[in-house]
Amino acid sequence: MGCVGALSPAAAARLHVGARFSCMTFRECINVLRKEIQVLPLAEREKVEALLDSGEGNLIVLELERFQESGRLSSPTFKAALKDLYWSSR
């Protein structure tokens, strides 16, 4: 669960300032995703909110990957939360 691997101090020093590499817990991911889906039309947003409420991590990831692939949800924050949700759901 959580992040896979850790960065060495040397690797961390080479990263861009402001990049976010912390891992979120399952609950943190859900909370971030709730904010990110606010851009969706009401009917779709309600469907995704119900899915988020279900706590079914793998189903949530599958559904939200569809939105990411279509380009409708693609912010860096969304992508980070989706990635961490994927790993925390395994």
N, C-alpha and C positions, 0 to 999 in steps of 0.2 A: 504494500500500500504506500501511498505518498509518492515522493519524488524518487526517480531512479537515478542513482549515482549522485555524486557531489562534485563540485568544482574545486580544483586545487586553488590555493591562494594565487598562484601565478596565472592560472586561467581566469580567475575572477578579476584580476587586475587588468586583463586585456579586454574585458567586456565594456560595452558602452555605458556611460554614466546614465542612470535613470532606468536602465533595463530592469525588468522585474523577473526574478527567478525563484521567488519563494513559492512554496507549495501550499495550496489551500486544502483544508479538510473538506470532506463531502458536504457538510452543512454550509461552509463558507462558499463553496462553488455554487450551491443552490441559491444562496442569497445574492451573489453577484449576477447569476443568470437571470434571476427575477427582474433585476434592474435593466439588464441588457435587452430583454424581450419586449420592453415597453414600446419599442419602435414598430412592432408588428401590428397589423390590423386586429381589432378587438376579438373577433372570432378565433383567429389563430392564437392570439395571446392567451385567451381563456383555455384553449386546448392544451397549450404548453404549460400553463400554470397548474392545470389539473395533473399533468404528467409529473411536474416538479413535486407536487404534493404527494404523489404516489411513492416517492422515494426509490423507484425502480431505476437505479443508476444506468444499467445497460440500455434500457429502453429510452431513457432521457438522452443519452449520448447519441443513439441512432437517429432519433428525431431531430436533434439539434444539428447533427452533421449535415442533414439535408438542407437546413437553412444556411449553413456555412457554405456548402458546395454551390448553392444558388446565388451566393453573394449577398443575401438579404441580411445576414448577421455576420459581420466580419471584423469587428473592432479587435484590437490587440487584447483588450480586457476579456472579451467574449472568448477568443481563441484560448487564452491562458486558462480561463475557468473551465472550458470544455475539456482541455487536455488534462487538467488536474482531476476533473470529475471522472474522466476515463480511467486514470490510474487509481483513483480511490475506490472505484467500483469493481475493480478486478479482484 
